[in-house]
Amino acid sequence: MQMQEKVMVSDTLAGINGELTRYAEMIAQSENKELKQTLKQFRNACEQSQEELYQIAREKAYYVPAQKATEEEVAHVKALFSQGTL
């Protein structure tokens, strides 16, 4: 039973992440201010659902986040962005 639940949570998170990507694309391409605002509201609700499900996955150990970046790694990435390399 636990494995099925883990798979369902993982699949749902993957689906939500896909929705968030699509909302970002639609928001960026929309010229209609009302539509853009509505899409942002949908995206925000979707982000809230993703965060809630992510917390459940962490609590049940279905998801273990990657190790945090070191200060040196963060500084390196910031330098790349400030130099316009990325």
C-alpha positions, 0 to 999 in steps of 0.5 A: 500500500505504501509504495502505491501511495508513494507513486501516486504522490510522485506522479501528482507532483510531476503533473503539478510541476508540468502545470506550473511550467505551462502556466509560466509559458502562457503568462509570458505569452499573454497580452491580455491583462485580465487573462494574465492576472487570471493565469497568475491566480491559477498558478499561485493556487497550483504552487500552493497545492504543490507546496502542500503535497511536497510537505506531505512527501517529505514527512512520509520520506517519499521525497528526500531533497538534494544536499544544500549547495555550499557557499562556494557553489552559490557564489560561483553561480551568482558570478556566472549570472552577474557576468552574463555567462548564463 
